[in-house]
């Protein structure tokens, strides 16, 4: 009887090692997915807020290329949450160069404003996810068209 117990004495350590390796991999994968999803959701909210801001701000260009002031205010709104700018971006490593703007004209007036992120990389524990043209939000332009 004593000899049988000695033969099984190391089984618990082996089972724990195999089980914990599986659990650690599952937890790391869950964290990876969760963190990436969290960052993407933060960016989607910022892009939506920026597109809404751009759709209500007076548009001061006579064509689909926005003025520097309009573009800068929009980019600052997406990156910092403030059209005047800020010091801490809403997502680590996000810059104004990652924010893009498309203004669609119909019959000589702005019709829609599309804002999207491009070239931004979400760094997680195991992998990196690079966003190209997403998240993307389009709003109908409702502001005052006042080209100079």
Secondary structure as UniProt FT lines:
FT   HELIX           2..7
FT   TURN            8..10
FT   HELIX           11..56
FT   HELIX           68..80
FT   TURN            83..84
FT   TURN            92..93
FT   HELIX           96..98
FT   STRAND          99..106
FT   TURN            107..108
FT   STRAND          109..117
FT   STRAND          120..123
FT   STRAND          128..131
FT   STRAND          136..140
//
